[in-house]
Amino acid sequence: MGGVAMLLSTSRSSATTTTSRFRLAHIVRTLNAAEDRAYRCAYHEEDGDGNLGVNLSKDIVPVAGETLKANIATVGSRVLPLSEKLLYALSLLARKVAGSRRRKAIKLHVPDFRTAFEHFCIHAGGRSVIDAVQSGLGLADEQVEASRMVLHRFGNTSSSSVWYELAYVEAKGRMRRGDRVWMICFGSGFKCNSAAWECISPPARDADGPWADSIHQYPVAITTTTTKMC
């Protein structure tokens, strides 16, 4: 049903530290349920024939983009290096002091989140979702590879897709101690959740997992779309 269970601990004992795989550095939850347009863009209801399902409105893409932007702003304030924050602040200041005619010509600096994270796990809710987040964050194809491959193999498993993506990165042997991971998930409400993790101990190369019997077949070629959310 798109759910996942993980064992978390708040213990700081040496035993827990040595056996833990990841440390949760930040978690950010953005919820826009107070706005009717956002609340109704993904709604559980019956159709004309009495079949129960999720109705997605035409507002879901712009609502998702607005919610993602708000979430990214909060995440960025916590994880981005000072240099990226300064560049953004300077570009924002330049737009404010510029005249109305020049303001549009001055582009806001798009922070480079690759300076804060080595790996990105994006909610695999569809190709357009992954494409939009990739475009908005300026990510390379390799950085969204895990999201596309999870969508290809498992389909849309909702927010649980980010754990399959984490397993993909590990199965490829790309996870290193100290690497930082950004998980981005969406849901009805409308909401956007982010979790920032730091790798304490990568798995053994022969570790079991959802990709153990198929990782050698990936990546596969995937066509992309151009939907924009942010």
Residue frames as a rotation matrix with the C-alpha (Angstrom) as fourth column:
MET 1
0.561 0.828 0.000 0.00
0.828 -0.561 0.000 0.00
0.000 0.000 -1.000 0.00
GLY 2
0.367 -0.493 0.789 3.00
0.235 -0.771 -0.592 2.29
0.900 0.403 -0.167 -0.38
GLY 3
0.910 -0.021 0.415 4.06
-0.394 -0.357 0.847 1.97
0.130 -0.934 -0.333 3.27
VAL 4
0.153 -0.905 -0.397 7.45
0.077 0.412 -0.908 1.27
0.985 0.108 0.132 4.79
ALA 5
0.995 0.099 -0.004 8.71
0.006 -0.015 1.000 0.45
0.099 -0.995 -0.016 8.29
MET 6
0.139 -0.989 0.057 12.14
0.029 -0.053 -0.998 1.45
0.990 0.140 0.021 9.54
LEU 7
0.574 -0.047 -0.818 13.78
0.796 0.268 0.543 0.95
0.194 -0.962 0.191 12.92
LEU 8
0.218 -0.449 0.866 14.87
0.006 -0.887 -0.461 4.29
0.976 0.106 -0.191 14.37
SER 9
0.319 -0.191 -0.928 16.71
0.923 0.286 0.258 5.03
0.216 -0.939 0.268 17.60
THR 10
0.778 -0.073 0.624 17.43
-0.127 -0.991 0.042 8.16
0.615 -0.112 -0.780 19.62
SER 11
0.866 -0.475 -0.155 20.16
0.348 0.351 0.869 6.43
-0.359 -0.807 0.470 21.62
ARG 12
0.725 -0.688 -0.036 23.64
-0.592 -0.596 -0.543 7.99
0.352 0.415 -0.839 21.60
SER 13
0.626 -0.494 0.603 25.36
-0.303 0.559 0.772 4.98
-0.719 -0.666 0.200 23.11
SER 14
-0.307 -0.856 -0.416 28.50
-0.810 0.006 0.586 3.67
-0.499 0.517 -0.695 21.43
ALA 15
-0.615 0.119 0.779 26.77
0.228 0.973 0.031 0.35
-0.755 0.197 -0.626 20.67
THR 16
0.486 0.866 0.117 24.01
0.453 -0.135 -0.881 2.09
-0.747 0.481 -0.459 18.71
THR 17
0.506 -0.356 -0.786 26.47
-0.612 -0.790 -0.036 4.36
-0.608 0.499 -0.618 16.91
THR 18
-0.552 -0.833 0.014 28.62
-0.612 0.417 0.673 1.46
-0.566 0.363 -0.740 15.71
THR 19
-0.627 0.364 0.689 25.65
0.487 0.873 -0.019 -0.57
-0.608 0.323 -0.725 14.42
SER 20
0.359 0.808 -0.468 23.63
0.100 -0.532 -0.841 2.25
-0.928 0.256 -0.272 12.84
ARG 21
-0.006 -0.285 0.959 23.66
0.961 0.263 0.084 2.64
-0.276 0.922 0.272 9.07
PHE 22
-0.244 0.014 0.970 22.51
0.549 -0.822 0.150 6.26
0.800 0.569 0.193 8.77
ARG 23
-0.626 0.090 -0.775 22.08
0.659 -0.471 -0.587 9.34
-0.418 -0.878 0.235 10.94
LEU 24
0.292 0.801 0.523 19.01
0.917 -0.389 0.085 11.53
0.271 0.455 -0.848 10.44
ALA 25
-0.730 -0.677 -0.095 20.35
0.682 -0.711 -0.170 15.06
0.047 -0.189 0.981 10.13
HIS 26
-0.825 0.497 -0.271 17.20
-0.435 -0.863 -0.257 17.02
-0.361 -0.094 0.928 9.21
ILE 27
-0.582 0.724 0.370 13.53
0.811 0.552 0.194 16.43
-0.064 0.412 -0.909 8.50
VAL 28
-0.874 0.284 -0.394 11.27
-0.277 -0.958 -0.074 19.10
-0.398 0.044 0.916 6.97
ARG 29
-0.479 0.808 0.342 7.50
0.844 0.532 -0.074 18.77
-0.241 0.253 -0.937 6.49
THR 30
-0.928 0.223 -0.298 5.56
-0.288 -0.938 0.195 21.30
-0.236 0.267 0.934 4.40
LEU 31
-0.544 0.819 0.183 1.75
0.808 0.570 -0.149 21.08
-0.226 0.067 -0.972 4.47
ASN 32
-0.976 0.213 -0.039 -0.65
-0.213 -0.911 0.353 23.34
0.039 0.353 0.935 2.55
ALA 33
-0.635 0.765 -0.108 -3.94
0.750 0.644 0.154 21.76
0.188 0.017 -0.982 3.67
ALA 34
-0.358 0.506 -0.785 -5.29
0.430 -0.657 -0.619 25.15
-0.829 -0.559 0.017 4.75
GLU 35
-0.581 0.128 -0.804 -5.66
-0.670 -0.637 0.382 26.10
-0.463 0.761 0.456 1.07
ASP 36
0.364 0.848 0.386 -8.71
-0.395 0.516 -0.760 24.55
-0.843 0.124 0.523 -0.62
ARG 37
0.662 -0.148 -0.735 -6.93
-0.734 0.070 -0.675 24.30
0.152 0.986 -0.062 -3.98
ALA 38
-0.430 -0.895 -0.118 -4.11
-0.806 0.439 -0.398 22.30
0.408 -0.076 -0.910 -2.39
TYR 39
-0.500 0.288 0.817 -6.40
-0.588 0.580 -0.564 20.20
-0.636 -0.762 -0.121 -0.21
ARG 40
0.492 0.843 0.216 -8.59
-0.340 0.415 -0.844 19.15
-0.802 0.342 0.491 -3.15
CYS 41
0.183 -0.437 -0.881 -5.87
-0.982 -0.113 -0.149 18.56
-0.034 0.893 -0.450 -5.77
ALA 42
-0.628 -0.270 -0.730 -5.46
-0.310 0.947 -0.084 14.91
0.713 0.174 -0.679 -4.63
TYR 43
-0.394 0.643 0.657 -8.70
-0.914 -0.201 -0.351 13.81
-0.094 -0.739 0.667 -3.01
HIS 44
-0.997 0.073 0.024 -10.08
0.072 0.997 -0.042 10.40
-0.027 -0.040 -0.999 -1.97
GLU 45
-0.351 0.929 -0.118 -13.67
-0.657 -0.334 -0.676 10.17
-0.667 -0.160 0.727 -3.24
GLU 46
-0.180 0.410 0.894 -16.18
0.462 0.838 -0.291 8.17
-0.868 0.361 -0.340 -5.26
ASP 47
-0.984 -0.080 -0.161 -16.78
-0.109 -0.443 0.890 8.63
-0.142 0.893 0.427 -8.98
GLY 48
-0.390 0.897 -0.207 -20.17
-0.917 -0.357 0.179 8.68
0.087 0.259 0.962 -10.69
ASP 49
0.118 0.390 -0.913 -20.38
-0.374 0.869 0.323 4.88
0.920 0.304 0.249 -10.56
GLY 50
0.876 0.277 0.395 -19.59
-0.445 0.147 0.883 4.68
0.186 -0.950 0.252 -6.86
ASN 51
0.579 -0.751 -0.317 -16.00
0.637 0.660 -0.400 3.49
0.509 0.029 0.860 -7.32
LEU 52
0.930 -0.267 -0.252 -13.67
0.046 -0.597 0.801 4.78
-0.364 -0.757 -0.543 -4.63
GLY 53
0.350 -0.859 0.374 -10.37
0.910 0.215 -0.355 6.23
0.224 0.465 0.856 -5.79
VAL 54
-0.132 -0.496 -0.858 -8.06
0.569 -0.747 0.344 9.25
-0.812 -0.443 0.381 -5.78
ASN 55
0.722 0.432 0.540 -9.14
0.692 -0.439 -0.574 12.17
-0.011 0.788 -0.615 -7.92
LEU 56
-0.330 -0.893 -0.306 -6.24
0.766 -0.443 0.466 14.29
-0.552 -0.081 0.830 -9.19
SER 57
0.714 0.634 -0.297 -7.20
0.385 -0.709 -0.590 17.81
-0.585 0.307 -0.751 -10.20
LYS 58
0.629 -0.447 0.636 -5.57
0.603 -0.235 -0.762 19.98
0.491 0.863 0.122 -12.86
ASP 59
0.772 -0.307 0.557 -4.06
-0.478 -0.858 0.189 22.06
0.420 -0.412 -0.809 -10.05
ILE 60
0.939 -0.344 -0.011 -1.81
0.252 0.665 0.703 19.26
-0.235 -0.662 0.711 -8.81
VAL 61
0.271 -0.896 0.353 1.27
0.884 0.087 -0.459 20.27
0.381 0.436 0.815 -10.83
PRO 62
0.016 -0.302 0.953 1.30
-0.031 -0.953 -0.301 23.98
0.999 -0.024 -0.025 -9.82
VAL 63
0.816 0.313 0.486 0.36
-0.483 -0.094 0.871 23.09
0.319 -0.945 0.074 -6.22
ALA 64
0.815 -0.568 -0.110 3.15
0.574 0.768 0.284 20.51
-0.077 -0.295 0.952 -6.06
GLY 65
0.082 -0.811 0.580 5.59
0.675 -0.383 -0.630 23.09
0.733 0.443 0.516 -7.41
GLU 66
0.273 0.096 0.957 4.60
-0.409 -0.889 0.205 25.71
0.871 -0.448 -0.203 -4.84
THR 67
0.962 0.126 0.241 4.82
-0.271 0.393 0.879 23.20
0.016 -0.911 0.412 -1.98
LEU 68
0.605 -0.796 0.013 8.18
0.784 0.592 -0.187 21.92
0.141 0.123 0.982 -3.21
LYS 69
0.073 -0.575 0.815 9.58
0.257 -0.778 -0.573 25.45
0.964 0.252 0.091 -3.42
ALA 70
0.555 0.206 0.806 8.57
-0.643 -0.508 0.573 26.16
0.527 -0.837 -0.149 0.18
ASN 71
0.978 -0.195 0.072 10.09
0.112 0.788 0.605 22.89
-0.175 -0.583 0.793 1.34
ILE 72
0.403 -0.871 0.282 13.32
0.789 0.175 -0.589 23.48
0.464 0.460 0.757 -0.58
ALA 73
0.267 -0.274 0.924 13.67
-0.193 -0.954 -0.227 26.97
0.944 -0.118 -0.308 0.92
THR 74
0.784 0.070 0.617 13.57
-0.619 0.015 0.785 25.54
0.045 -0.997 0.055 4.44
VAL 75
0.851 -0.504 0.150 15.89
0.483 0.862 0.153 22.64
-0.207 -0.057 0.977 3.61
GLY 76
0.391 -0.723 0.569 18.34
0.546 -0.315 -0.776 25.00
0.741 0.614 0.272 1.89
SER 77
0.494 -0.167 0.853 18.56
-0.544 -0.825 0.154 27.27
0.678 -0.541 -0.498 4.91
ARG 78
0.811 -0.115 0.574 19.71
-0.477 0.439 0.762 24.26
-0.339 -0.891 0.301 6.96
VAL 79
0.648 -0.498 0.576 22.05
0.435 0.863 0.257 22.38
-0.625 0.084 0.776 4.64
LEU 80
0.783 -0.337 0.523 23.52
0.455 -0.262 -0.851 24.72
0.424 0.904 -0.052 2.02
PRO 81
-0.150 -0.906 -0.396 27.05
0.987 -0.161 -0.005 26.10
-0.059 -0.392 0.918 2.50
LEU 82
0.109 0.161 -0.981 27.43
0.427 -0.899 -0.100 29.80
-0.898 -0.408 -0.167 3.24
SER 83
-0.828 -0.503 -0.248 28.72
-0.006 -0.433 0.901 30.51
-0.561 0.748 0.355 -0.28
GLU 84
-0.707 0.627 0.328 25.47
0.608 0.301 0.735 29.31
0.361 0.719 -0.594 -1.88
LYS 85
0.208 0.787 -0.581 23.33
0.949 -0.307 -0.077 31.24
-0.239 -0.535 -0.810 0.60
LEU 86
-0.205 -0.382 -0.901 25.34
0.235 -0.913 0.334 34.38
-0.950 -0.143 0.277 -0.09
LEU 87
-0.979 -0.163 0.125 25.00
0.146 -0.130 0.981 34.07
-0.143 0.978 0.151 -3.88
TYR 88
-0.278 0.951 0.133 21.23
0.884 0.199 0.423 33.67
0.376 0.235 -0.896 -3.53
ALA 89
0.262 0.372 -0.890 20.98
0.783 -0.622 -0.029 36.64
-0.564 -0.689 -0.455 -1.15
LEU 90
-0.576 -0.568 -0.588 23.01
0.102 -0.763 0.638 38.85
-0.811 0.308 0.497 -3.48
SER 91
-0.905 0.286 0.316 20.87
0.352 0.083 0.932 37.96
0.240 0.955 -0.176 -6.50
LEU 92
0.048 0.961 -0.271 17.71
0.983 0.002 0.181 38.64
0.175 -0.275 -0.945 -4.49
LEU 93
0.066 -0.115 -0.991 19.08
0.522 -0.843 0.133 42.00
-0.851 -0.526 0.005 -3.36
ALA 94
-0.885 -0.457 -0.088 20.05
0.142 -0.446 0.884 42.91
-0.443 0.770 0.460 -6.92
ARG 95
-0.551 0.754 0.358 16.47
0.690 0.172 0.703 42.29
0.468 0.634 -0.615 -8.08
LYS 96
0.272 0.699 -0.662 15.03
0.945 -0.325 0.045 44.41
-0.184 -0.637 -0.749 -5.28
VAL 97
-0.046 -0.369 -0.928 17.22
0.276 -0.898 0.343 47.44
-0.960 -0.240 0.143 -5.94
ALA 98
-0.892 -0.266 0.366 16.91
0.401 -0.087 0.912 47.21
-0.211 0.960 0.184 -9.72
GLY 99
-0.604 0.699 -0.383 14.25
-0.701 -0.694 -0.161 49.18
-0.378 0.171 0.910 -11.52
SER 100
0.244 0.826 0.509 11.09
-0.362 0.564 -0.742 47.49
-0.900 -0.003 0.436 -12.78
ARG 101
0.761 0.027 -0.648 12.51
-0.649 0.064 -0.758 47.32
0.021 0.998 0.067 -16.32
ARG 102
-0.143 -0.941 -0.308 15.78
-0.817 0.287 -0.499 45.67
0.558 0.180 -0.810 -15.28
ARG 103
-0.091 0.109 0.990 14.33
-0.892 0.433 -0.129 43.36
-0.442 -0.895 0.058 -12.61
LYS 104
0.836 0.510 0.203 13.22
-0.367 0.794 -0.485 40.68
-0.409 0.331 0.851 -15.06
ALA 105
0.636 -0.658 -0.404 16.68
-0.398 0.168 -0.902 40.57
0.661 0.734 -0.155 -16.63
ILE 106
-0.375 -0.768 0.519 18.29
-0.863 0.085 -0.498 39.67
0.338 -0.635 -0.695 -13.30
LYS 107
0.273 0.458 -0.846 17.94
-0.197 0.887 0.417 35.98
0.942 0.053 0.332 -12.58
LEU 108
0.635 -0.015 0.772 17.76
-0.771 0.051 0.635 34.64
-0.049 -0.999 0.021 -9.07
HIS 109
-0.464 -0.856 -0.229 20.65
-0.828 0.510 -0.231 32.36
0.314 0.082 -0.946 -8.22
VAL 110
0.694 0.625 -0.358 19.49
-0.485 0.773 0.409 28.74
0.532 -0.111 0.839 -8.13
PRO 111
0.235 -0.647 0.725 21.34
-0.909 0.119 0.401 27.15
-0.345 -0.753 -0.560 -5.18
ASP 112
-0.022 -0.360 -0.933 23.44
-0.639 0.722 -0.264 24.12
0.769 0.590 -0.246 -6.09
PHE 113
0.642 0.367 0.673 22.21
-0.764 0.379 0.522 21.39
-0.064 -0.849 0.524 -3.75
ARG 114
0.774 -0.459 -0.436 24.94
0.204 0.833 -0.515 19.12
0.599 0.310 0.738 -5.06
THR 115
-0.239 -0.851 0.467 27.20
-0.318 -0.385 -0.866 21.01
0.917 -0.356 -0.179 -2.66
ALA 116
-0.199 0.268 0.943 25.10
-0.979 -0.096 -0.179 19.69
0.042 -0.959 0.282 0.22
PHE 117
0.490 0.450 0.747 24.21
-0.473 0.857 -0.206 16.15
-0.732 -0.252 0.633 -0.93
GLU 118
-0.684 -0.720 -0.119 25.91
-0.553 0.405 0.728 13.33
-0.476 0.564 -0.675 -2.79
HIS 119
-0.908 0.409 0.091 22.70
0.402 0.790 0.462 11.34
0.117 0.456 -0.882 -3.43
PHE 120
-0.657 0.752 -0.056 19.10
-0.737 -0.656 -0.162 12.28
-0.159 -0.065 0.985 -4.25
CYS 121
-0.864 0.490 0.114 16.06
0.494 0.870 0.004 10.04
-0.098 0.060 -0.993 -3.71
ILE 122
-0.803 0.566 -0.188 13.05
-0.591 -0.799 0.116 11.64
-0.084 0.204 0.975 -5.42
HIS 123
-0.180 0.864 0.470 9.46
-0.273 0.415 -0.868 10.43
-0.945 -0.284 0.162 -5.01
ALA 124
-0.975 -0.224 -0.002 8.96
-0.081 0.343 0.936 8.20
-0.209 0.912 -0.353 -8.05
GLY 125
-0.220 0.975 0.008 5.36
0.049 0.019 -0.999 9.21
-0.974 -0.219 -0.052 -8.65
GLY 126
0.784 0.432 0.446 5.83
0.449 0.103 -0.888 9.40
-0.430 0.896 -0.113 -12.41
ARG 127
-0.011 -0.841 0.540 8.32
0.998 -0.047 -0.052 10.50
0.069 0.539 0.840 -15.06
SER 128
0.284 0.171 0.943 7.01
0.365 -0.929 0.058 14.08
0.887 0.328 -0.327 -15.03
VAL 129
0.998 0.066 0.004 7.57
0.017 -0.318 0.948 14.35
0.064 -0.946 -0.318 -11.27
ILE 130
0.419 -0.908 0.008 11.19
0.682 0.320 0.658 13.19
-0.600 -0.271 0.753 -11.54
ASP 131
-0.039 -0.409 0.912 11.82
0.926 -0.358 -0.121 15.36
0.376 0.840 0.392 -14.61
ALA 132
0.633 0.392 0.667 10.43
0.200 -0.916 0.348 18.45
0.748 -0.087 -0.658 -12.89
VAL 133
0.942 -0.322 -0.093 12.49
0.051 -0.137 0.989 18.02
-0.331 -0.937 -0.112 -9.73
GLN 134
0.182 -0.914 0.364 15.62
0.891 0.309 0.332 17.28
-0.416 0.264 0.870 -11.78
SER 135
0.051 -0.108 0.993 15.10
0.744 -0.659 -0.110 20.43
0.666 0.745 0.047 -13.83
GLY 136
0.826 0.384 0.411 14.27
0.051 -0.778 0.626 22.62
0.561 -0.496 -0.663 -10.84
LEU 137
0.847 -0.531 0.024 17.32
-0.021 0.012 1.000 21.50
-0.531 -0.847 -0.002 -8.84
GLY 138
0.557 -0.649 -0.519 19.67
-0.820 -0.329 -0.469 21.34
0.133 0.686 -0.715 -11.83
LEU 139
0.271 -0.419 0.866 20.59
-0.457 0.736 0.499 17.69
-0.847 -0.531 0.008 -11.23
ALA 140
-0.538 -0.530 -0.656 22.57
-0.840 0.270 0.470 15.49
-0.072 0.804 -0.591 -13.60
ASP 141
0.257 0.664 -0.703 21.03
-0.713 0.621 0.326 12.34
0.652 0.418 0.632 -15.10
GLU 142
-0.392 -0.478 -0.786 23.15
0.136 0.815 -0.563 10.12
0.910 -0.328 -0.254 -12.83
GLN 143
-0.973 -0.030 0.229 21.76
-0.209 -0.308 -0.928 11.87
0.099 -0.951 0.293 -9.77
VAL 144
-0.107 0.982 0.158 18.18
-0.923 -0.038 -0.384 10.93
-0.371 -0.187 0.910 -10.66
GLU 145
-0.501 -0.177 -0.847 19.11
-0.629 0.747 0.215 7.52
0.595 0.640 -0.486 -12.04
ALA 146
-0.994 0.099 -0.046 17.93
0.103 0.710 -0.697 5.71
-0.037 -0.698 -0.716 -8.91
SER 147
-0.405 0.898 -0.170 14.50
-0.377 -0.334 -0.864 7.37
-0.833 -0.286 0.474 -9.10
ARG 148
0.002 0.395 -0.919 14.01
-1.000 -0.025 -0.013 6.49
-0.028 0.918 0.394 -12.76
MET 149
-0.671 -0.329 -0.665 15.13
-0.428 0.904 -0.016 2.89
0.606 0.274 -0.747 -12.29
VAL 150
-0.896 0.426 0.129 12.80
0.053 0.389 -0.920 2.38
-0.442 -0.817 -0.371 -9.33
LEU 151
-0.074 0.899 -0.431 9.89
-0.689 -0.359 -0.630 3.72
-0.721 0.250 0.646 -11.39
HIS 152
-0.186 -0.076 -0.980 10.89
-0.922 0.358 0.147 1.40
0.339 0.931 -0.137 -14.23
ARG 153
-0.793 -0.257 -0.553 11.10
-0.148 0.961 -0.234 -1.73
0.591 -0.104 -0.800 -12.11
PHE 154
-0.826 0.422 -0.374 8.56
0.539 0.393 -0.745 -1.21
-0.168 -0.817 -0.552 -9.31
GLY 155
-0.077 0.815 0.575 6.22
0.698 -0.367 0.614 1.44
0.711 0.449 -0.541 -10.72
ASN 156
-0.263 0.084 0.961 4.69
-0.417 -0.908 -0.035 4.18
0.870 -0.410 0.274 -8.59
THR 157
-0.091 0.169 -0.981 4.95
0.729 0.683 0.051 2.92
0.679 -0.710 -0.185 -5.01
SER 158
0.838 0.461 0.292 4.29
0.210 -0.767 0.606 6.38
0.503 -0.447 -0.740 -3.57
SER 159
0.659 -0.579 0.479 6.61
-0.718 -0.673 0.174 7.64
0.222 -0.459 -0.860 -0.82
SER 160
0.692 -0.411 0.594 8.11
-0.111 0.752 0.650 4.22
-0.714 -0.515 0.474 -0.15
SER 161
0.911 -0.336 0.241 9.91
0.326 0.228 -0.917 4.55
0.253 0.914 0.317 -3.51
VAL 162
0.581 -0.732 0.356 12.68
-0.678 -0.678 -0.286 6.56
0.450 -0.075 -0.890 -1.84
TRP 163
0.350 -0.453 0.820 13.78
-0.646 0.517 0.562 3.50
-0.678 -0.726 -0.112 0.17
TYR 164
0.746 -0.097 0.659 14.05
0.476 0.770 -0.425 1.42
-0.466 0.630 0.621 -3.02
GLU 165
0.841 -0.445 0.307 16.13
-0.013 -0.585 -0.811 4.27
0.540 0.678 -0.498 -4.45
LEU 166
0.441 -0.690 0.574 18.43
-0.891 -0.261 0.370 4.25
-0.105 -0.675 -0.730 -1.45
ALA 167
0.460 -0.220 0.860 18.82
-0.078 0.955 0.286 0.50
-0.884 -0.199 0.422 -1.89
TYR 168
0.916 -0.114 0.384 19.65
0.399 0.161 -0.903 1.07
0.041 0.980 0.193 -5.60
VAL 169
0.649 -0.707 0.281 22.45
-0.603 -0.704 -0.375 3.49
0.463 0.074 -0.883 -4.75
GLU 170
0.251 -0.541 0.803 23.84
-0.799 0.352 0.487 1.00
-0.546 -0.764 -0.344 -2.25
ALA 171
0.667 0.060 0.743 23.54
0.199 0.946 -0.255 -1.96
-0.718 0.318 0.619 -4.64
LYS 172
0.900 -0.348 0.262 25.55
0.185 -0.238 -0.953 0.03
0.394 0.907 -0.150 -7.20
GLY 173
0.269 -0.837 -0.477 28.31
0.963 0.239 0.123 0.46
0.010 -0.492 0.870 -4.61
ARG 174
-0.019 -0.231 0.973 28.04
0.451 -0.870 -0.198 4.26
0.892 0.435 0.121 -4.72
MET 175
0.867 0.402 0.293 27.39
-0.073 -0.480 0.874 4.88
0.493 -0.780 -0.387 -1.02
ARG 176
-0.187 -0.966 -0.181 30.40
0.382 0.099 -0.919 5.94
0.905 -0.241 0.350 1.03
ARG 177
0.067 0.132 -0.989 30.82
0.997 -0.049 0.061 6.74
-0.040 -0.990 -0.135 4.69
GLY 178
-0.558 -0.228 -0.798 29.96
0.390 -0.921 -0.011 10.40
-0.732 -0.317 0.603 5.26
ASP 179
-0.871 0.308 0.384 27.83
0.317 -0.246 0.916 10.67
0.377 0.919 0.117 2.10
ARG 180
-0.714 0.665 -0.219 24.70
-0.197 -0.492 -0.848 12.78
-0.672 -0.562 0.482 2.48
VAL 181
-0.788 0.529 0.314 21.31
0.593 0.517 0.617 11.72
0.164 0.673 -0.721 1.11
TRP 182
-0.766 0.620 -0.169 18.26
-0.527 -0.757 -0.385 13.88
-0.367 -0.206 0.907 0.39
MET 183
-0.720 0.650 0.243 14.89
0.689 0.709 0.147 12.12
-0.077 0.273 -0.959 0.28
ILE 184
-0.829 0.503 -0.244 12.00
-0.512 -0.859 -0.030 14.13
-0.224 0.100 0.969 -1.22
CYS 185
-0.773 0.622 0.122 8.41
0.633 0.770 0.079 12.84
-0.045 0.139 -0.989 -1.00
PHE 186
-0.781 0.612 0.126 4.97
-0.546 -0.766 0.339 14.18
0.304 0.196 0.932 -1.94
GLY 187
-0.793 0.584 -0.175 1.51
0.610 0.753 -0.247 13.34
-0.012 -0.302 -0.953 -0.69
SER 188
0.024 0.892 0.452 -2.08
0.603 -0.373 0.705 14.47
0.797 0.256 -0.547 -0.55
GLY 189
0.007 0.017 -1.000 -2.84
0.964 -0.267 0.003 17.41
-0.266 -0.964 -0.019 1.70
PHE 190
0.830 -0.516 -0.214 -0.92
0.122 0.541 -0.832 18.76
0.545 0.664 0.512 -0.27
LYS 191
0.823 -0.550 0.142 2.39
-0.297 -0.204 0.933 18.06
-0.484 -0.810 -0.331 1.41
CYS 192
0.580 -0.766 -0.279 6.08
-0.145 0.240 -0.960 17.72
0.802 0.597 0.028 0.67
ASN 193
0.933 -0.285 0.219 8.46
-0.170 0.187 0.968 16.01
-0.317 -0.940 0.126 3.08
SER 194
0.451 -0.865 -0.220 12.25
-0.398 0.025 -0.917 16.00
0.798 0.501 -0.333 3.07
ALA 195
0.948 -0.291 0.133 14.67
-0.001 0.415 0.910 13.89
-0.320 -0.862 0.393 5.07
ALA 196
0.485 -0.864 -0.136 18.43
-0.650 -0.251 -0.718 14.46
0.586 0.436 -0.683 5.08
TRP 197
0.986 -0.143 0.084 20.58
0.063 0.795 0.603 11.48
-0.153 -0.590 0.793 6.05
GLU 198
0.254 -0.960 -0.116 24.29
-0.958 -0.234 -0.164 10.98
0.130 0.153 -0.980 6.63
CYS 199
0.696 -0.023 -0.718 25.82
-0.139 0.976 -0.166 7.57
0.705 0.215 0.676 5.94
ILE 200
0.533 -0.500 0.683 27.56
-0.798 -0.030 0.601 6.09
-0.281 -0.865 -0.415 8.96
SER 201
-0.439 -0.650 0.620 28.34
-0.377 0.760 0.530 2.67
-0.816 0.000 -0.579 7.53
PRO 202
-0.062 0.414 -0.908 27.74
-0.995 0.045 0.088 1.56
0.077 0.909 0.409 3.92
PRO 203
0.736 0.418 0.533 26.55
-0.490 0.872 -0.008 -2.04
-0.467 -0.255 0.846 3.37
ALA 204
-0.303 -0.788 0.536 28.72
-0.082 0.582 0.809 -4.92
-0.949 0.201 -0.241 2.22
ARG 205
-0.595 0.008 -0.804 28.84
-0.775 -0.274 0.570 -5.24
-0.216 0.962 0.169 -1.57
ASP 206
-0.822 0.269 -0.502 27.19
-0.028 0.862 0.507 -8.68
0.568 0.431 -0.701 -1.37
ALA 207
-0.831 0.545 0.109 24.36
-0.202 -0.112 -0.973 -7.50
-0.518 -0.831 0.203 0.93
ASP 208
-0.563 0.730 0.388 20.87
0.824 0.528 0.204 -8.78
-0.056 0.435 -0.899 0.19
GLY 209
-0.590 0.418 -0.691 18.13
-0.094 -0.885 -0.455 -6.39
-0.802 -0.204 0.562 -0.89
PRO 210
0.432 0.900 0.059 15.44
-0.012 0.071 -0.997 -5.65
-0.902 0.431 0.042 -3.49
TRP 211
0.675 -0.233 -0.700 18.08
-0.731 -0.343 -0.590 -5.24
-0.103 0.910 -0.402 -6.23
ALA 212
0.013 -0.780 0.625 20.25
-0.561 0.512 0.650 -8.26
-0.828 -0.359 -0.432 -5.41
ASP 213
-0.070 0.009 0.997 19.03
0.469 0.883 0.025 -10.31
-0.880 0.470 -0.066 -8.36
SER 214
0.566 0.429 0.703 18.73
0.813 -0.155 -0.561 -7.54
-0.132 0.890 -0.437 -10.95
ILE 215
0.602 -0.309 -0.736 21.17
0.006 -0.920 0.391 -4.71
-0.798 -0.240 -0.553 -10.30
HIS 216
-0.464 -0.845 0.265 23.43
0.258 0.157 0.953 -5.94
-0.847 0.511 0.145 -13.10
GLN 217
-0.170 0.497 0.851 20.62
0.983 0.152 0.107 -5.17
-0.077 0.854 -0.514 -15.58
TYR 218
0.839 0.544 -0.006 20.46
0.544 -0.839 0.025 -1.49
0.008 -0.024 -1.000 -14.65
PRO 219
-0.292 0.758 -0.583 20.47
-0.254 -0.649 -0.717 1.30
-0.922 -0.061 0.382 -15.64
VAL 220
-0.236 0.324 0.916 18.20
0.899 0.430 0.080 1.00
-0.368 0.843 -0.393 -18.68
ALA 221
-0.941 -0.118 0.318 17.38
0.270 -0.828 0.491 3.73
0.206 0.548 0.811 -21.20
ILE 222
-0.120 0.911 -0.395 14.45
0.869 -0.095 -0.485 5.94
-0.479 -0.402 -0.780 -20.15
THR 223
-0.360 0.095 0.928 12.82
0.623 -0.716 0.315 8.72
0.694 0.692 0.199 -22.20
THR 224
-0.674 0.043 -0.738 12.07
0.630 -0.488 -0.604 11.97
-0.386 -0.872 0.302 -20.34
THR 225
0.331 0.807 0.488 9.38
0.894 -0.434 0.112 14.67
0.303 0.399 -0.865 -20.44
THR 226
-0.609 -0.615 0.501 9.54
0.494 -0.788 -0.367 18.42
0.621 0.024 0.784 -19.81
THR 227
0.526 0.851 -0.003 6.89
0.499 -0.306 0.811 19.14
0.689 -0.428 -0.585 -17.17
LYS 228
-0.564 -0.717 0.410 7.94
0.119 -0.562 -0.818 21.94
0.817 -0.412 0.403 -14.80
MET 229
0.423 0.668 -0.612 7.02
0.728 0.152 0.669 22.08
0.539 -0.729 -0.422 -11.12
CYS 230
0.639 -0.277 -0.718 9.61
0.525 -0.525 0.670 24.46
-0.563 -0.804 -0.190 -9.73
